[in-house]
Amino acid sequence: MATESQDTEAAIGSQRIDKETRELLVRFGRHGLLLVWSFVVLFPLYWLASMSLKPPGEANALPPDWIFLPTVYNYIQLAQDGAFLAAFANSVIMVGVSVVLVLLIGVPAAYVLSRWDIPMERDVLVWILSSRMLPPIAVVIPFFVIFRELNLFDTRIGMVIMYISINLSLVVWVMKAFFDGIPETLEEAARVDGATRFQGFMKVVLPAAKPGIFSVAIISFIFAWIELLFGLVLTNFQAVPVTLFVYSFIGSRSIEWGMLAAASTAMIIPVVIFLIAVNKYLAAGLSFGVVIKE
């Protein structure tokens, strides 16, 4: 009996060890896969940053120099370039204003579509979404003609309007889905406590929809920040965005690789800063004490 008991315990211990070994191997495999994928995703950023820190003439050397003495020469040249600073300021102002305005327009519109019975609501939503169905090249010429007639060509106001038109449908559709998931009973409880419809929207619905608001803010910022075609056609000197200025380093006969890499790296910095700043509020919104369940 003792021998059988010992054999049973040994078998159970062996199964436990095998299970732990399999779990350990699965964990190592998962982490290894994530490390490989992180390398694949981050390597282009490393390549861009390293290229921007190489001395002139070495940025596009073949084979590439993996070990080199870093220099900030390209960044100094950018900092001394008034045209780059003006284009960078244009993008920060135009994109920032467009994100604020598109939220002020799109979020209330999405709330109305979610809470009120609007005639032909589905058709209205499809019409809003249709603004994103056409490729930009198909609408840029009509916008050029309209902007020229309204004296909006090569103006910051014109580009803000353009960025709003790009992101408005996205904001409306995403935020409508968020508002649909927030129970109306929360607003009814607020009205019972004496709050008006507007107060319920501001103090109950918006805090509950905070993750969606900051999510569409991030996406709208990125879409507007990286946009190139409309800036190429609708601007000339005064309202040139930074994406168009970066494109100017690509010449017909040569490419200034070092300056191109430095300008591209500088373009990424505001996006990273915005993501870091918004992520804190996004996390706060995700932990907001509202359980969205029927």
N, C-alpha and C positions, 0 to 999 in steps of 0.2 A: 504493500500500500504506500509505503514511504517513497519507494522508487517511482511508482506511478504519479504520485503527487509532485515529486521533484521534476519528472519529465513534463508534466502539465505546466508547472511554473516556468520551466525553461522554454517551453513552446510559446507561452504567453509573452515572456520577456523577449524572445526572438521576434515575435510579431510586432511588439511595441517598438523594438529597435528598427525593424524594417520600415514601419510606418513613419517614425521620426526621421529616418534616413531619406525616405521619399519626400517628406515635407521639406527637409533641408535642401534637397536637390531642386525641388520645384521653386523654393524661395531663391536659391542662387541663380537658377535659370531665368526667373522673372527679373531679378535685379540686373543680371547680365544683359538681358534683352533691352531693358530700360537704359542701361549705360550705352549700349551700342546705338540705340535710337537717339539718345541725347547727343552723342558724338556726331551723328549724321546731321542733326538739326543745327547744332551750334558751330560746326566746323566752318560753314560759309561766313558766319559772323566773325570767327577768329581770323579767317583768311582776309576779310575786308579790313578788320582793325589792324592786322599786321602789315597789310599793304600800305595803309595810311601812315604807318610809322617808319617805313623804309625810306632811305635817302632817294632823291631824284635819280632816275636811271636804273634803280634796282627793283622797283615795284613790279615790273613785268619781266624780270630776268628769268631765263630758262636755262637749266633747271632752277627752281626757286631757291632762294637763300633761306634756310630754316633758322639759322643762327646769324643774327645781324645786330648792329648797334642801333637801337631805336632813336628816332629823331622826331621832333615836333615841327619840323620845317613846314610841312604841308598845312598844319593847323595855323601856324603863324601867318602864312600867306593868305589863308582864308580870313583870319581875323583882321587883316589889313585891307581886305577887299571890300570896298564900300557896297558894291553891287550885291555881293553875297549876303552881307548883313541886312541890306534893304529887303532882299528877297526872303530871307529868313524871318524878318520882322513881319513882312506881309503875310506869310503863311501862318505865323503864330496868331496874328490879329484876326485874319479872315476865318481860319479854322475854328479858333476859340469862339468868336461871335456866332458863327454858323451853328456850332454845337448847342450853345445856349438857346438860340432862337428856335432851332428845330425841336428841342425838348419843350419849349414853351408853346409851340404850335402843335406838335405831334402827340404829346401826352394828354392834354385835354381832349383833343379830337378822338383819340383812342378810347378815353373814358366815356365820351358821349356815345360812340358806336357800341360800346359794351353794355351800357346801362339803359339807353333809350331805344324804343322801338322805332327805327327809322325806316321809312318806305324804301323798298328795293335796297336793303342794307347790303346784301350779297353783291349786287351790281356795283354799289359804291366802293366796296372793298376791292373788287376786281379792277375797277377803274383806277383806284389808288395804286394798286400793285402794278398796273400796266405801265406806269412811268419807269419801272425798273426792267421791263421786258425787252425794250429796244436796246440795242448796243449803243454806246455813247456816240460812235461815229455817225449814226443815223440821225441824231438830233442836234449835233453840234453846229451844223450850218444854219438851221432855223434859229437857234439861240444867238448865233453871230449876227444874223440879220436883225433880230428883235433888239439885241443889245445896242447895235449901232444906231438904230432908229430912236431908241430911248436914251441915248448918250450914256449908256452903261458900259460901253466897251472900254477895256483897260482901266476899270475902276474896282476898288475894293468892295464897294456895295454890290456891283454886278457879280463878283466872284462869290460873295456871301450868299446871294440869291441862288447861284448855281449850285453851291454846296448843299444848301437847304433842299433844293429840288432833288438832289442825288439821294439824300438820306431820309427824307420825310416819309416815304412809303415804308421803309424799314422800321422806323420808330412807331408808326401807327399800327402796323401788323403785329410787331412783337409786344408792344404795350397792351394792345387789345387782348392778346392771349393771357397776359398777366392779370389784367382786370377781370377777365372772365373767370379766373381761378380764385378770385377773392370773394368770399360769400357776401351777399348783400345784407345778410343779417348783422354784420358789423356796422354798416352804415345805419341800419334801422335802430340798432341799440344806441348809437350816438344821437340820432334824432329824438329818441325817447328821452335822453338826458338833456335835451334842449338845444342841441347843435343844429345849425342850418345845413342844407345840402352842401354848400361850399365848405363849411367848416368840417363836415364829415369827410369830404374829399381831401382836404388839406391835412387833417390831423389823424385820419384813420386809413384811408385808401393809399395815399402817397407813401407813408411809412411802410405799409405792407408791400407795396410795389417797388420799394427802393432797389432791390437787386436787379429788377428789370430795367429801371431807369439808368442805373450806372452801367449796366451791360450795353444798352443801346448807345449810351454816351461814348463808351470805349470804341464800339464799332464805328459810330459816326465820325469820331475823331480820326480813326485810322483811315477810313475810306476817303475822307476829305484831304487828309494830310498827304496821301500817296497819289492823289489824282494828278494826271499829267495832261491828258488830251485837251480838256477844257481850258487849262491854263495856257496851252500852246496856241489855241485858236482865239481865245477871248481876251488875251492880254498882249501887251506890247512892251511897255517900259515901266509904267507906274505901279501896276499891280501884279508883277511877275512873281509867281510862287517859287519856293525854294526847289521844288522838283524840276521845274523848267530850267532853273539856273544850273542844277547839277547836270542836266542833260547837255548843257553848253560845253562841258569838258570833252564831249565826244565830237571830234572834228571829222571832216571829210577825209583827211589823210593820216591823222594820228589821234591818239587818245592819251590824255594826261592822266595816267592811271593813279598816280599818287594823290593828285588833287581830287580826282573822282572818288577815290576811296575815302579820303578825309571828309569830303562834303557829304558822302553817303552816311558815314559814321556819325557826323554831326546831325544829320537828319533823324537818326534813330533815337538820339538822346531825348528830345521832347516827348516822344511816344513812350519811352521807358519811364520818364518822370511822371507823365500823366497816368500811366498804368499803376505805378506805385502809389500815387496820391489817391486814386479812385479805389484801389483795391482795399484800402482800410475801410472806406465807407461801404463798399460792396460786402465785405465780411460782416460789418455791423448790421447791414440790412438782412443778410442771410440768417443772422442769429436773432432777428426781431421776434418778439414773443407772440406771433400770430400763427395759429395752426390753420392752414388753408384746407379745411375738410368740410364736406357737407354733413 
